[in-house]
Amino acid sequence: MTTVSAEQARNQLGGIISRAAHGHERTIVTRRGKRVAAIISIEDLDLLEADIDELEDRVDAQYSPKP
């Protein structure tokens, strides 16, 4: 995983996007030394969202009223 400042991200955005899209490289963007954003491939995002949906379904099933 690569970490870049917001200024570096602006200057290198095309390359960062290409590495995310084609090499599945994850990039953390920082501002004033704090992590503020991440750039990931759309495939990684889809996997994360699917995992979140599955976990939410499990929580809902666990806490829903039983008949």
Backbone atoms as SQL, in Angstrom:
CREATE TABLE atoms (id INTEGER PRIMARY KEY, chain TEXT, resi INTEGER, resn TEXT, atom TEXT, x REAL, y REAL, z REAL);
INSERT INTO atoms VALUES
  (1, 'A', 1, 'MET', 'N', 0.860, -1.163, 0.000),
  (2, 'A', 1, 'MET', 'CA', 0.000, 0.000, 0.000),
  (3, 'A', 1, 'MET', 'C', 0.907, 1.226, 0.000),
  (4, 'A', 2, 'THR', 'N', 0.543, 2.185, -0.820),
  (5, 'A', 2, 'THR', 'CA', 1.307, 3.416, -0.956),
  (6, 'A', 2, 'THR', 'C', 0.593, 4.542, -0.220),
  (7, 'A', 3, 'THR', 'N', 1.363, 5.445, 0.354),
  (8, 'A', 3, 'THR', 'CA', 0.803, 6.616, 1.008),
  (9, 'A', 3, 'THR', 'C', 1.373, 7.862, 0.347),
  (10, 'A', 4, 'VAL', 'N', 0.493, 8.797, -0.021),
  (11, 'A', 4, 'VAL', 'CA', 0.919, 10.054, -0.639),
  (12, 'A', 4, 'VAL', 'C', 0.165, 11.210, 0.001),
  (13, 'A', 5, 'SER', 'N', 0.762, 12.384, -0.060),
  (14, 'A', 5, 'SER', 'CA', 0.074, 13.581, 0.416),
  (15, 'A', 5, 'SER', 'C', -0.972, 13.986, -0.616),
  (16, 'A', 6, 'ALA', 'N', -1.899, 14.833, -0.213),
  (17, 'A', 6, 'ALA', 'CA', -2.928, 15.304, -1.142),
  (18, 'A', 6, 'ALA', 'C', -2.288, 16.015, -2.325),
  (19, 'A', 7, 'GLU', 'N', -1.240, 16.783, -2.074),
  (20, 'A', 7, 'GLU', 'CA', -0.553, 17.483, -3.167),
  (21, 'A', 7, 'GLU', 'C', 0.077, 16.490, -4.135),
  (22, 'A', 8, 'GLN', 'N', 0.734, 15.463, -3.602),
  (23, 'A', 8, 'GLN', 'CA', 1.309, 14.431, -4.465),
  (24, 'A', 8, 'GLN', 'C', 0.212, 13.722, -5.252),
  (25, 'A', 9, 'ALA', 'N', -0.912, 13.451, -4.615),
  (26, 'A', 9, 'ALA', 'CA', -2.020, 12.776, -5.296),
  (27, 'A', 9, 'ALA', 'C', -2.520, 13.616, -6.460),
  (28, 'A', 10, 'ARG', 'N', -2.642, 14.926, -6.242),
  (29, 'A', 10, 'ARG', 'CA', -3.076, 15.800, -7.346),
  (30, 'A', 10, 'ARG', 'C', -2.097, 15.734, -8.511),
  (31, 'A', 11, 'ASN', 'N', -0.806, 15.754, -8.195),
  (32, 'A', 11, 'ASN', 'CA', 0.210, 15.764, -9.242),
  (33, 'A', 11, 'ASN', 'C', 0.363, 14.423, -9.947),
  (34, 'A', 12, 'GLN', 'N', -0.010, 13.337, -9.275),
  (35, 'A', 12, 'GLN', 'CA', 0.200, 11.990, -9.813),
  (36, 'A', 12, 'GLN', 'C', -1.099, 11.223, -10.018),
  (37, 'A', 13, 'LEU', 'N', -2.222, 11.926, -10.066),
  (38, 'A', 13, 'LEU', 'CA', -3.513, 11.257, -10.050),
  (39, 'A', 13, 'LEU', 'C', -3.679, 10.233, -11.171),
  (40, 'A', 14, 'GLY', 'N', -3.283, 10.568, -12.368),
  (41, 'A', 14, 'GLY', 'CA', -3.427, 9.630, -13.486),
  (42, 'A', 14, 'GLY', 'C', -2.709, 8.319, -13.226),
  (43, 'A', 15, 'GLY', 'N', -1.484, 8.400, -12.739),
  (44, 'A', 15, 'GLY', 'CA', -0.705, 7.199, -12.441),
  (45, 'A', 15, 'GLY', 'C', -1.290, 6.414, -11.286),
  (46, 'A', 16, 'ILE', 'N', -1.752, 7.114, -10.262),
  (47, 'A', 16, 'ILE', 'CA', -2.354, 6.450, -9.109),
  (48, 'A', 16, 'ILE', 'C', -3.600, 5.685, -9.532),
  (49, 'A', 17, 'ILE', 'N', -4.418, 6.312, -10.367),
  (50, 'A', 17, 'ILE', 'CA', -5.635, 5.649, -10.847),
  (51, 'A', 17, 'ILE', 'C', -5.281, 4.436, -11.697),
  (52, 'A', 18, 'SER', 'N', -4.305, 4.565, -12.568),
  (53, 'A', 18, 'SER', 'CA', -3.897, 3.431, -13.412),
  (54, 'A', 18, 'SER', 'C', -3.397, 2.264, -12.579),
  (55, 'A', 19, 'ARG', 'N', -2.580, 2.556, -11.559),
  (56, 'A', 19, 'ARG', 'CA', -2.056, 1.485, -10.709),
  (57, 'A', 19, 'ARG', 'C', -3.178, 0.827, -9.908),
  (58, 'A', 20, 'ALA', 'N', -4.177, 1.608, -9.507),
  (59, 'A', 20, 'ALA', 'CA', -5.321, 1.024, -8.799),
  (60, 'A', 20, 'ALA', 'C', -6.144, 0.156, -9.746),
  (61, 'A', 21, 'ALA', 'N', -6.422, 0.677, -10.924),
  (62, 'A', 21, 'ALA', 'CA', -7.294, -0.021, -11.874),
  (63, 'A', 21, 'ALA', 'C', -6.660, -1.287, -12.430),
  (64, 'A', 22, 'HIS', 'N', -5.379, -1.222, -12.742),
  (65, 'A', 22, 'HIS', 'CA', -4.745, -2.340, -13.439),
  (66, 'A', 22, 'HIS', 'C', -3.881, -3.214, -12.539),
  (67, 'A', 23, 'GLY', 'N', -3.372, -2.654, -11.458),
  (68, 'A', 23, 'GLY', 'CA', -2.497, -3.423, -10.583),
  (69, 'A', 23, 'GLY', 'C', -3.061, -3.647, -9.204),
  (70, 'A', 24, 'HIS', 'N', -4.284, -3.187, -8.983),
  (71, 'A', 24, 'HIS', 'CA', -4.959, -3.316, -7.689),
  (72, 'A', 24, 'HIS', 'C', -4.128, -2.728, -6.550),
  (73, 'A', 25, 'GLU', 'N', -3.344, -1.693, -6.875),
  (74, 'A', 25, 'GLU', 'CA', -2.564, -1.017, -5.835),
  (75, 'A', 25, 'GLU', 'C', -3.470, -0.064, -5.066),
  (76, 'A', 26, 'ARG', 'N', -3.377, -0.122, -3.764),
  (77, 'A', 26, 'ARG', 'CA', -4.171, 0.765, -2.912),
  (78, 'A', 26, 'ARG', 'C', -3.306, 1.938, -2.491),
  (79, 'A', 27, 'THR', 'N', -3.876, 3.130, -2.554),
  (80, 'A', 27, 'THR', 'CA', -3.141, 4.340, -2.203),
  (81, 'A', 27, 'THR', 'C', -3.917, 5.105, -1.132),
  (82, 'A', 28, 'ILE', 'N', -3.221, 5.428, -0.064),
  (83, 'A', 28, 'ILE', 'CA', -3.788, 6.246, 1.004),
  (84, 'A', 28, 'ILE', 'C', -3.363, 7.687, 0.747),
  (85, 'A', 29, 'VAL', 'N', -4.315, 8.601, 0.848),
  (86, 'A', 29, 'VAL', 'CA', -4.037, 10.030, 0.668),
  (87, 'A', 29, 'VAL', 'C', -4.084, 10.681, 2.042),
  (88, 'A', 30, 'THR', 'N', -3.050, 11.477, 2.331),
  (89, 'A', 30, 'THR', 'CA', -2.986, 12.154, 3.622),
  (90, 'A', 30, 'THR', 'C', -3.071, 13.665, 3.431),
  (91, 'A', 31, 'ARG', 'N', -3.557, 14.308, 4.478),
  (92, 'A', 31, 'ARG', 'CA', -3.580, 15.769, 4.527),
  (93, 'A', 31, 'ARG', 'C', -3.079, 16.155, 5.918),
  (94, 'A', 32, 'ARG', 'N', -2.029, 16.941, 5.930),
  (95, 'A', 32, 'ARG', 'CA', -1.399, 17.336, 7.201),
  (96, 'A', 32, 'ARG', 'C', -1.040, 16.119, 8.049),
  (97, 'A', 33, 'GLY', 'N', -0.603, 15.061, 7.360),
  (98, 'A', 33, 'GLY', 'CA', -0.160, 13.858, 8.049),
  (99, 'A', 33, 'GLY', 'C', -1.260, 12.907, 8.479),
  (100, 'A', 34, 'LYS', 'N', -2.511, 13.265, 8.256),
  (101, 'A', 34, 'LYS', 'CA', -3.628, 12.400, 8.644),
  (102, 'A', 34, 'LYS', 'C', -4.208, 11.714, 7.412),
  (103, 'A', 35, 'ARG', 'N', -4.546, 10.446, 7.567),
  (104, 'A', 35, 'ARG', 'CA', -5.162, 9.693, 6.466),
  (105, 'A', 35, 'ARG', 'C', -6.572, 10.217, 6.246),
  (106, 'A', 36, 'VAL', 'N', -6.869, 10.632, 5.003),
  (107, 'A', 36, 'VAL', 'CA', -8.177, 11.225, 4.723),
  (108, 'A', 36, 'VAL', 'C', -8.942, 10.517, 3.608),
  (109, 'A', 37, 'ALA', 'N', -8.265, 9.740, 2.796),
  (110, 'A', 37, 'ALA', 'CA', -8.945, 9.081, 1.680),
  (111, 'A', 37, 'ALA', 'C', -8.112, 7.904, 1.199),
  (112, 'A', 38, 'ALA', 'N', -8.768, 7.041, 0.416),
  (113, 'A', 38, 'ALA', 'CA', -8.078, 5.913, -0.198),
  (114, 'A', 38, 'ALA', 'C', -8.523, 5.801, -1.642),
  (115, 'A', 39, 'ILE', 'N', -7.597, 5.421, -2.485),
  (116, 'A', 39, 'ILE', 'CA', -7.914, 5.161, -3.892),
  (117, 'A', 39, 'ILE', 'C', -7.690, 3.673, -4.117),
  (118, 'A', 40, 'ILE', 'N', -8.767, 2.984, -4.504),
  (119, 'A', 40, 'ILE', 'CA', -8.711, 1.542, -4.728),
  (120, 'A', 40, 'ILE', 'C', -9.399, 1.226, -6.056),
  (121, 'A', 41, 'SER', 'N', -9.162, 0.018, -6.544),
  (122, 'A', 41, 'SER', 'CA', -9.815, -0.384, -7.793),
  (123, 'A', 41, 'SER', 'C', -11.306, -0.555, -7.567),
  (124, 'A', 42, 'ILE', 'N', -12.059, -0.464, -8.634),
  (125, 'A', 42, 'ILE', 'CA', -13.508, -0.655, -8.537),
  (126, 'A', 42, 'ILE', 'C', -13.821, -2.088, -8.128),
  (127, 'A', 43, 'GLU', 'N', -12.988, -3.041, -8.541),
  (128, 'A', 43, 'GLU', 'CA', -13.205, -4.427, -8.146),
  (129, 'A', 43, 'GLU', 'C', -13.054, -4.582, -6.634),
  (130, 'A', 44, 'ASP', 'N', -12.032, -3.928, -6.055),
  (131, 'A', 44, 'ASP', 'CA', -11.858, -3.984, -4.604),
  (132, 'A', 44, 'ASP', 'C', -13.039, -3.325, -3.897),
  (133, 'A', 45, 'LEU', 'N', -13.520, -2.217, -4.434),
  (134, 'A', 45, 'LEU', 'CA', -14.682, -1.554, -3.844),
  (135, 'A', 45, 'LEU', 'C', -15.901, -2.466, -3.881),
  (136, 'A', 46, 'ASP', 'N', -16.122, -3.125, -5.016),
  (137, 'A', 46, 'ASP', 'CA', -17.259, -4.046, -5.130),
  (138, 'A', 46, 'ASP', 'C', -17.169, -5.166, -4.091),
  (139, 'A', 47, 'LEU', 'N', -15.970, -5.709, -3.882),
  (140, 'A', 47, 'LEU', 'CA', -15.789, -6.760, -2.879),
  (141, 'A', 47, 'LEU', 'C', -16.070, -6.238, -1.472),
  (142, 'A', 48, 'LEU', 'N', -15.566, -5.055, -1.167),
  (143, 'A', 48, 'LEU', 'CA', -15.807, -4.463, 0.151),
  (144, 'A', 48, 'LEU', 'C', -17.292, -4.221, 0.385),
  (145, 'A', 49, 'GLU', 'N', -17.971, -3.692, -0.623),
  (146, 'A', 49, 'GLU', 'CA', -19.400, -3.423, -0.479),
  (147, 'A', 49, 'GLU', 'C', -20.192, -4.712, -0.315),
  (148, 'A', 50, 'ALA', 'N', -19.804, -5.760, -1.025),
  (149, 'A', 50, 'ALA', 'CA', -20.487, -7.051, -0.884),
  (150, 'A', 50, 'ALA', 'C', -20.285, -7.602, 0.523),
  (151, 'A', 51, 'ASP', 'N', -19.061, -7.477, 1.046),
  (152, 'A', 51, 'ASP', 'CA', -18.791, -7.934, 2.415),
  (153, 'A', 51, 'ASP', 'C', -19.611, -7.140, 3.425),
  (154, 'A', 52, 'ILE', 'N', -19.701, -5.834, 3.236),
  (155, 'A', 52, 'ILE', 'CA', -20.489, -4.991, 4.139),
  (156, 'A', 52, 'ILE', 'C', -21.954, -5.396, 4.097),
  (157, 'A', 53, 'ASP', 'N', -22.483, -5.598, 2.886),
  (158, 'A', 53, 'ASP', 'CA', -23.886, -6.012, 2.752),
  (159, 'A', 53, 'ASP', 'C', -24.140, -7.327, 3.479),
  (160, 'A', 54, 'GLU', 'N', -23.218, -8.278, 3.326),
  (161, 'A', 54, 'GLU', 'CA', -23.375, -9.574, 3.983),
  (162, 'A', 54, 'GLU', 'C', -23.347, -9.415, 5.504),
  (163, 'A', 55, 'LEU', 'N', -22.428, -8.624, 6.004),
  (164, 'A', 55, 'LEU', 'CA', -22.355, -8.402, 7.457),
  (165, 'A', 55, 'LEU', 'C', -23.602, -7.702, 7.982),
  (166, 'A', 56, 'GLU', 'N', -24.103, -6.723, 7.236),
  (167, 'A', 56, 'GLU', 'CA', -25.331, -6.038, 7.651),
  (168, 'A', 56, 'GLU', 'C', -26.505, -7.007, 7.697),
  (169, 'A', 57, 'ASP', 'N', -26.581, -7.904, 6.702),
  (170, 'A', 57, 'ASP', 'CA', -27.653, -8.905, 6.692),
  (171, 'A', 57, 'ASP', 'C', -27.558, -9.821, 7.912),
  (172, 'A', 58, 'ARG', 'N', -26.341, -10.218, 8.278),
  (173, 'A', 58, 'ARG', 'CA', -26.152, -11.077, 9.450),
  (174, 'A', 58, 'ARG', 'C', -26.586, -10.363, 10.729),
  (175, 'A', 59, 'VAL', 'N', -26.202, -9.100, 10.851),
  (176, 'A', 59, 'VAL', 'CA', -26.581, -8.318, 12.042),
  (177, 'A', 59, 'VAL', 'C', -28.092, -8.160, 12.096),
  (178, 'A', 60, 'ASP', 'N', -28.695, -7.831, 10.943),
  (179, 'A', 60, 'ASP', 'CA', -30.151, -7.687, 10.908),
  (180, 'A', 60, 'ASP', 'C', -30.839, -8.984, 11.328),
  (181, 'A', 61, 'ALA', 'N', -30.346, -10.107, 10.828),
  (182, 'A', 61, 'ALA', 'CA', -30.954, -11.395, 11.168),
  (183, 'A', 61, 'ALA', 'C', -30.782, -11.713, 12.642),
  (184, 'A', 62, 'GLN', 'N', -29.654, -11.341, 13.195),
  (185, 'A', 62, 'GLN', 'CA', -29.388, -11.629, 14.606),
  (186, 'A', 62, 'GLN', 'C', -30.277, -10.799, 15.526),
  (187, 'A', 63, 'TYR', 'N', -30.538, -9.566, 15.140),
  (188, 'A', 63, 'TYR', 'CA', -31.282, -8.661, 16.032),
  (189, 'A', 63, 'TYR', 'C', -32.749, -8.465, 15.648),
  (190, 'A', 64, 'SER', 'N', -33.198, -9.139, 14.619),
  (191, 'A', 64, 'SER', 'CA', -34.618, -9.006, 14.268),
  (192, 'A', 64, 'SER', 'C', -35.442, -9.832, 15.244),
  (193, 'A', 65, 'PRO', 'N', -36.663, -9.367, 15.512),
  (194, 'A', 65, 'PRO', 'CA', -37.523, -10.100, 16.463),
  (195, 'A', 65, 'PRO', 'C', -37.824, -11.502, 15.953),
  (196, 'A', 66, 'LYS', 'N', -37.772, -12.445, 16.861),
  (197, 'A', 66, 'LYS', 'CA', -38.086, -13.840, 16.513),
  (198, 'A', 66, 'LYS', 'C', -39.575, -14.067, 16.740),
  (199, 'A', 67, 'PRO', 'N', -40.231, -14.810, 15.847),
  (200, 'A', 67, 'PRO', 'CA', -41.688, -15.064, 16.025),
  (201, 'A', 67, 'PRO', 'C', -41.952, -15.990, 17.183);
